[in-house]
Amino acid sequence: MSTRDRVGQLLRALRRSAAEAGCTVAVSHSTTTAWASATFVGAQHRVFVRGNAWTWLADLPAAELPLHGCFVASCDVESAIGGAVLTMLILEE
């Protein structure tokens, strides 16, 4: 799957997760950085989230996001002006 397709899949999964939690958010992708270890390949994504969704954001690091062919290895949430920045490590299965 291309990086563009992977980013689209991630953004859709985040929007769906927020909606299921009753939150309306605007999600936009900012950067992707390739990532690899001896056993895994993937990418680190930084995503900006706007909206009143602090409860959802607080629970997001432990949430299961359905992503085809990959999984969320880590998710850090940082407060930012106008919303939050997610730093997510997505690894290929």
C-alpha positions as CSV (number, residue, x, y, z in Angstrom):
1,M,0.0,0.0,0.0
2,S,1.3,3.4,-0.9
3,T,2.1,6.1,1.7
4,R,-0.8,8.2,0.4
5,D,-3.2,5.3,0.7
6,R,-1.9,4.5,4.2
7,V,-2.4,8.1,5.3
8,G,-5.9,8.2,3.9
9,Q,-6.7,4.9,5.8
10,L,-5.3,6.4,9.0
11,L,-7.3,9.6,8.7
12,R,-10.6,7.8,8.0
13,A,-10.0,5.5,11.0
14,L,-9.4,8.5,13.3
15,R,-12.5,10.3,12.0
16,R,-14.6,7.1,12.5
17,S,-13.2,6.5,16.0
18,A,-14.0,10.1,17.0
19,A,-17.5,9.8,15.6
20,E,-18.1,6.6,17.5
21,A,-17.1,8.4,20.7
22,G,-19.6,11.2,19.8
23,C,-16.9,13.7,18.9
24,T,-16.8,15.9,15.8
25,V,-13.3,16.6,14.8
26,A,-11.3,17.9,11.8
27,V,-8.2,15.7,11.2
28,S,-5.4,16.7,8.9
29,H,-2.1,15.0,8.2
30,S,1.1,17.0,8.5
31,T,4.1,14.7,8.0
32,T,5.2,11.1,7.5
33,T,8.7,9.8,8.3
34,A,9.8,6.4,7.3
35,W,10.7,4.1,10.2
36,A,12.3,0.7,10.5
37,S,13.8,-1.6,13.1
38,A,15.4,-5.0,12.7
39,T,12.0,-6.7,12.7
40,F,9.4,-4.0,11.7
41,V,8.9,-1.5,8.9
42,G,6.5,1.4,9.0
43,A,6.2,5.1,9.3
44,Q,5.7,7.8,12.0
45,H,2.8,10.1,11.2
46,R,2.0,13.4,12.7
47,V,-1.7,14.4,12.6
48,F,-3.4,17.6,13.7
49,V,-6.8,17.3,15.3
50,R,-9.2,20.2,15.8
51,G,-12.4,19.9,17.8
52,N,-13.7,19.4,21.3
53,A,-12.6,15.9,21.8
54,W,-10.3,15.7,24.8
55,T,-11.9,12.6,26.3
56,W,-11.6,10.8,23.0
57,L,-8.0,12.0,22.7
58,A,-7.1,10.9,26.2
59,D,-8.4,7.4,25.4
60,L,-6.9,7.2,21.9
61,P,-3.5,5.8,22.8
62,A,-5.2,2.6,24.1
63,A,-7.8,2.4,21.4
64,E,-7.8,-0.2,18.6
65,L,-7.9,1.5,15.2
66,P,-8.9,-0.9,12.4
67,L,-6.2,-0.5,9.8
68,H,-5.8,-3.0,6.9
69,G,-2.3,-4.5,6.7
70,C,-0.8,-2.5,9.6
71,F,-1.3,-1.6,13.2
72,V,-0.7,1.3,15.6
73,A,2.4,0.6,17.6
74,S,2.3,3.8,19.6
75,C,0.2,7.0,19.8
76,D,1.2,10.1,21.7
77,V,-1.1,13.0,22.1
78,E,0.2,16.6,22.7
79,S,-1.9,19.7,23.3
80,A,-1.4,22.3,20.6
81,I,-2.9,25.7,19.8
82,G,-6.3,25.1,18.4
83,G,-6.3,21.3,19.1
84,A,-3.9,18.5,19.5
85,V,-1.0,16.8,17.6
86,L,-0.9,13.0,17.4
87,T,2.4,11.3,16.8
88,M,1.6,7.8,15.6
89,L,3.9,4.9,14.7
90,I,2.2,2.7,12.2
91,L,3.8,-0.7,11.5
92,E,3.2,-3.1,8.6
93,E,2.0,-6.5,9.5
